[in-house]
């Protein structure tokens, strides 16, 4: 799992060798706990995701200071045939307008490819989009991977807004199974933007400025 801090650091680096140290293994600093809700939507994150059951969350740190720490949300399901499983991991941290501006289409593509470097054998084209109505960008990659002797379908997504940055890694491993396909697709469909419409934010800002001037 490539960490969110490493993804952000990638924006400031230009070579793969420079990126490698930023991907050092992190450490867990607290117990893994089951969330109290099926929907992940912290107040600092402009994005959300829902699960069929409460996912687990653990606190991870890449260094000794608090600003290197983040919450890793994870959901795993092993199906009755014991040969098919799905795994979804999400990290969302506060971000800045500066980072959002740096994450243009090319940077989003580069970052998503880096997320899948160790997991994907064959990667398809990265899809990107920027919604003009909403103030966010998204990049996604689908690839084929291998877990032991089993084939896998691997999906990486990066979501960026002026206030937060979210990474999503989802993998389905093993024999094809309709129930697994449906559950996997169902989770992915819930992932999205929950922030305000761009125009509404601009109007709100203008309204506040007008009141200040009065």
Secondary structure, 3 states (H helix, E strand, C coil): CCCHHHHHHHCCCCCHHHHHHHHCCCEECCCCEECCCCEECCCCCCEEEECCCCCEEEEEECCCCHHHEEEEEEEEEECCCCCEEEEEEEEEEECCHHHHHHCCHHHHHHHHHHHCCCCEEEECCCEEEEECCECEEEEEEEEEEEECCEEEEEEEEEEEECCEEEEEEEEEEECCCHHHHHHHHHHHHHCEECCCEHHHHHHHHHHHHHHHHC
